[in-house]
């Protein structure tokens, strides 16, 4: 699969490349002052949605290689007759997503239709792109629709996984397969674009979607290197479009590929005097300026966007840019007076001409900056309380928003208070009492981040599920079991937590004990830094009793293979496969209750024999 790793990837911005950013006949200036214009020109950029900054996973090169290999091994779809896929192309539609600044904006309701059907699946179109006959039938619109569907599909896929309607911890591979398909497709498209084979149908709006999708997967090297390849090609002008440069500037700054002076130079050279700057470019330049502490340039960008808003209040790209730069002032400004001012404005329902969704990553950054800037913890707790209340009032439908906020807050809290001093305990109690709603998300996040090994405090937190009438889901039980790794529980108490988890699985209709459940048990026993020795017998006793309750043969073999890296543990656990009735030191009695749903699914000993037989030397 395509790789865009240039040999000079760690070098600075090439002077020869900068010369390409603007035609030689145009007089340029190297002034570092802002150059924002605000004419009355309307931005006819179809479907240019604001990039959603919710990327949760960083793609490694190895991971990309695996994705490519997996896709390449699939049988290729047979190419239909030209007239057949021409008919399908004519019906090929965009399946869009709602950007946050529109999704929560009452004025924008019913303006978009996300239920349109598409005549090609992502995987089908990606495979058809390998055929020259199919590529010859493409025009600019068809390619743009495909790039748009890749972009929106990536965002929608991740939103769906993080939405409360789905269980993030459920042992299904569909989410991974969907990500694999999308990532493979965007890499495939990127490769074809880089060869120049699609130059005749390429456009800035298509490139924007391509770069935007790469950004979703954090494929930063691919972004920068594709841009450098493209800008030096015969269609280099397309790569200089403002919306495309906006992503390149962002990634170049995040990865430190370009320093701030180089970014300002790129920006200055890309803008002609009197030319209207695309809102996305103004937005990204403003965000970079905020992070660099150049608040004059950042405020100039905000002012230019406001001028554009006054000319056309319904322009979606302007609304999105205003929202993003506002968030940047909150989350990235080290001048806390400025950050707090924008924070207060963002919390108000009235007073701003544009809608700001208080995205959790920016809020957690704001809270962290406040702590680092010397704000009292009481003040920070109050900020956190108000954001939490705002989320509840705005009916945020993503559990991830609350989870990200609480995770950021508690991480910062426990970094400041790593030990349970009386001050720390009092402040934690204040936070819990101040929370507008103590629900499962808050308690799960708190317990997940708790570094204190105090048994009394831990038990009090567990009691809050019942006291606050908070749901105690399968995920909650897994978290509690896992975090007991640092609590001085007896083996019998750990076994009770395990039994509580199994009871919840049975109640939920699970027929098997999932990988995530075994992982939680392993964390609190074999992997416990404090109590591993005392709890090894417990782990082996439980495994001996429930080994046949694994999901399927594959899960069982992978389970045992995962222990190979720990030679001593592998020898112990392999005895369950090799011996009829292995006796372990410090074993405890484990009784299997009567279940309604949970049941044996495999013959563990028979299935895992292939693992132990594969390399007998590991057992010596």
Secondary structure, 3 states (H helix, E strand, C coil): CCCCCCCCCCCCCCHHHHCCCCCCCCCCCCCCCCCCCCCCCCCCCCCCCCCCCCCCCCCCHHHHHHHHHHHHCCCCCCCCCHHHHHHHHHCCCCCCCCCHHHHCCHHHCCCCCCCCCCCCCHHHHHHHCCCHHHHHCCCHHHHHHHHHHHHHHHHHHHHHHHECCCCCCCCCCHHHHHHHHHHHHHHHHHHHHHHCCCHHHCCHHHHHHHHHHHHHCCCHHHHHHHHHHHHCCCCHHHHHCHHHHHHHHHHHHHCCCCCHHHHHHHHHHHCCCCCCCCHHHHHHHHHHHHHCCCHHHHHHHHHHHHHHHHHCCCCHHHHHHHHHHHHHHHHHCCCHHHHHHHHHHHHCCCCCCCCCCCCHHHHHHHHHHHHHCCCCHHHHHHHHHHHHHHHHHCCCCEHHHHHHHHHHHHHHHHHHCCCCCHHHHHHHHHHHHHCCCCCHHHHHHHHHHCCCCCHHHHHHHHHHHHHCCCCCCHHHHHHHHHHHHHCCCCHHHHHHHHHHHHHHHHHCCCCCECHHHHHHHHHHCCCCCCCHHHHHHHHHHHHHHHHHHECCHHHHHHHHHCCCCCHHHHHHHHHHHHCCCCCCCCCCCCCCCCCCCCCCCCCHHHHHHHHHHHCHHHHC
